[in-house]
Every structure is written in C-alpha cells, then in structure tokens.
Amino acid sequence: MDKVLLTIIWVISIILVLYAAYYVFLAIFGLKRTKRITEPHAPKHKFLIMIAARNEGIVIGYLIDSLLKQNYPRELFEILVVVNNTTDDTEAVALRHGARALVCPLRVRSKGDAMAWAYQNLPPDIEFDAVCIFDADNLAHPDFLLQMNQALCSGIEAAQGYRDTKNPHDTWNSGTWAINYWLGGRFYNQPHHVLSLSSIIYGTGFMLSHRIIEKIGGLQSCTLAEDFEITMQCILADEKVGWVPDAITYDEQSLGFDTTWKQRRRWLVGFLQVISLYGQRLIKATLHKPTRVKLDFMLYMLTPFATYLSIIVFSLGVVLRLIVLKYPLFPLTQFYDMFGPSLIMSILFPIALALFVVIVEKKLKPGIIKGILGFPLFMILAIPLHIVALLIYKKDFRWEEIRHTKAVSIDQIEKNK
C-alpha cells in the first residue's frame, strides 16, 4: 500500500515540478523590458469605450472624467455606458458627465451578457475601429487611448493594458489584490509578449479591433469569466493578445474578505465553465494545427488541474506518513516534523514573492506592507476556492453585485503615485 502511494506521489510531483518549471522559465523574461513600439503614430483610430454598469452611480462619473482627459482627440472616441439591472442614478450620472447611455432592458446574468447585448444593439451612428472595455469603478491613465492607438497602428489588434490599483494601501486585502495584478502583468503577460506568445485578457482595460470582434462572432460570452472566454476565442481564431503596459487602468480592489471570496469564486467558476465549453475545441485545434501559442495556452488552461493535483498529492502524502510512521500526530514535536517545514515555506515563500514583485514594479511604500504580509493567505485561499468552484461550476451560478465606493479622481491618483 505504501509503495503504491509513494509511486503515485512521485509521478504527480514530477508532473507538477515540470509544470511549475515552465512558468519559472517564462517569468525570467518578465525581467526583460517589454518590446516598445519604436515609431510614434499620430492619433488615427476611432475607439468605442464600452462600460457595463450596474448601480455604479458613486464611481462612474470619475471614470468618465478620466476618459474625457485623454491625450487623444475627442472626436476619435465615443463613451458608451451600458446600464443594466440598476436601481440607482447610474444613467443620470453617466449622461451628466458627458457619456452616452444604453439601457439594457434584459435581466442580464453577467457583465459578458451586458456587453453582448450592447454590441448587438449599438446606436447606428457609432463608428469605431476598436472597442475598449472598462469596468465602472476604473480610472484611465491620460495616455491610455494614445497607447492603444500605437498598438493598433503597429498591428496589435487585441491587447491588454496594465492593470494598476486605486487603493492598494487601504487594507491588507486590497494590497494582496494589487500585488496579484502586478505579478500577473509583469511575470505572465510581459514575458509572453517578449516571447511572441499570447498574453491574456484579465477583466478590464483591454482593447479588441472591430475585425477581431467580427472574426470571433461578436462580443459573445456565456460564462462568468468573459475575459478568459474572449482570450480563448482569440486563440481559437489564431489571434494573439498583445501586452501594452503603458496603457494603464486603475481598478478598485475589494477591502474585505467576503467580497474577495465572491470575486475569486465567480472567476474560478467562470474559468471552469470556459474549459468545459471550449477545452475540447482547443485540444482539437492544437492537434490539427499545433503552434507555440496554442500549446502555451493549453498549459494555462490546465492551471486549475495543477491545483487539484497539488491537493491530491498533499493528501496522499499525509496518508503515507501516517501509514509509515505508525504513531499518533502528538506530541507536538512529531506533528512539527511532519508538517512544520511545509507550513513555514507556505508562509515565507509568498511573502518573499510579494516583496520581490513590489520592488520590481517600484511600488514599495509603507502602505503596501500589510498586503505583502497578507499575500500567503491570498495564495492559500486558492485551495478551498478551487474545490468550491469544482463543485458548483455546472450549476446556474449568477453574477453577484459588488458595490464600489472609492470615489477618487485620476488627478488624485497621479498626484499620489
């Protein structure tokens, strides 16, 4: 029995080590400066800025104001707020601040549903070369559209901008979210861009050209992770997602544990939904026409399963130790010998990783320390969240509203950088 368990543990462990080694190798290229667009391009392309908003009257005016302060000709972009399921003054605030409003009459299930409906019901006078997607709680850096125009002129037709944070110093929880996005941008999207692989769209601050939207069948999304779903659709259409780190979006991060739990659960449920809907198609497309981009994205698609394997190998390790040791878990010294080193590493490694990311991104300020210290909990939470998501992803899981209240202007953000 113990030999069988040991063999299984070794096989799974080798697979996990190889999987992790691949991403460690990629992360090295995150230290390399991103390829910059060398030739400046004059403002040329027309952008449609689409914002799905549900009860966002407190914050949406500040986003619109930041968009109206873009270093980009006003006649070359249109701001459209897609008002859905709202009971506050979101529409009135959007109109008062200078945006157009499109009220969705349907009880949409998610942000993806709202965007899909809006794209199918756009006012006939709106013309655009590309769509930029924002969340209502965002703020846009003054050069956001200028940088996306640069990308579009250089041939990047699907692009993710840099996702920064409005409130990284508010609580340990908002700090961990900020570190998570800095980590993903620097050590996933940047090396993928450097190596001519596909970056990923994550949540907000991204751009899709009109051609690509039509190629993937419109802004169609039927899962709770529309960002991952759109990325998947691009890969299946043989289109890469570019990385534009100078197109910066400031996002409001949740302050409390309960909101974080809902957000992460929703995204993991959506991730599994996307895999169940598109996974076989990606495998078949990769076998039919293998490319580096598809093979790399297949590995990314397997991320939840790596977590499940980690849970399995840890559980089997506990069982094996209990069988081999043949003594109870106590006294405490014996318990420590079994689990102490692993527990210490599960705390120290995330702290060291978070500190490294903060230093590399030049974000080290006193307020982020609590986020660094809280990062182990952020990472450990992935285990129960993955288990819960696996149990519920096939059910009718509806989007839960998350209220945003961080009402600050882009001028305040830029001043405090």
DAJO-V920042 format. One record per backbone hydrogen bond with DSSP energy under -0.5 kcal/mol. NH is the residue of the N-H (numbers start at 0). CO is the residue of the C=O. Records with the same first field share a line. If there is no record, write none. Layout:
# DAJO-V920042
NH=CO ; CO
This chain:
# DAJO-V920042
4=0
5=1
6=2
7=3
8=4
9=5
10=6
11=7
12=8
13=9
14=10
15=11
16=12
17=13
18=14
19=15
20=16
21=17
22=18
23=19
24=20
25=21
26=22
27=23
28=24 ; 25
29=26
30=27
31=28
37=35
39=37
46=75
47=129
48=46 ; 77
49=47 ; 131
50=79
51=133
52=81
58=55
59=55
61=58
62=58
63=59
64=60
65=61
66=62
67=63
68=64
69=66
70=141
71=69
75=72
76=73
77=46
79=48 ; 77
80=78 ; 99
81=50 ; 79
82=80 ; 101
83=52
92=88
93=89
94=90
95=91
96=92
97=94
98=93
99=78
101=80
103=82 ; 101
104=102
107=105
113=109
114=110
115=111
116=112
117=113
118=114
119=115
120=116 ; 117
121=118
125=122
126=124
128=45
129=45
130=207
131=47
132=205
133=49
135=51
137=134
138=249
140=247
143=140
146=142
147=143
148=144
149=145
150=146
151=147
152=148
153=149
154=151
155=150
156=154
158=206
159=241
160=204
161=243 ; 246
163=161 ; 248
165=250
166=250
169=166
174=170
175=171
176=172
177=173
178=174
179=175
180=176
181=177
182=178
183=179
184=180
185=181
186=182
187=183
188=183
189=184
191=187
192=188
193=189
194=190
195=192
196=191
198=196 ; 240
203=201
204=132
205=132
206=158
207=130
208=156
209=128
212=208
213=209
214=210
215=211
216=213
217=212
219=217
220=218
228=224
229=225
230=226
231=227
232=228
233=229
234=230
235=231
236=232
237=234
238=233
241=157 ; 239
243=159
244=242
246=243
247=245
248=161
249=138
250=163 ; 248
252=250
259=255
260=256
261=257
262=258
263=259
264=260
265=261
266=262
267=263
268=264
269=265
270=266
271=267
272=268
273=269
274=270
275=271
276=272
277=273
278=274
281=277
282=278
283=279
284=280
285=281
286=282
287=283
288=284
294=290
295=291
296=292
297=293
298=294
299=295
300=296
301=297 ; 298
302=299
305=301
306=302
307=303
308=304
309=305
310=306
311=307
312=308
313=309
314=310
315=311
316=312
317=313
318=314
319=315
320=316
321=317
322=318
323=319
324=320
325=321
333=330
334=330
335=331
336=332
337=333
338=334
339=335
340=335
342=338
343=339
344=340
345=341
346=342 ; 343
347=343
348=344
350=346
351=347
352=348
353=349
354=350
355=351
356=352
357=353
358=354
359=355
360=356
361=358
362=357
363=357
364=362
367=364
368=365
371=367
372=368
373=369
374=370 ; 371
376=373
377=373
378=374
379=375
380=376
381=378
382=379
383=379
384=380
385=381
386=382
387=383
388=384
389=385
390=386
391=387
392=388
394=391
396=394
397=395
398=108
406=404
407=405
412=408
413=409
414=410
415=411
416=412 ; 413
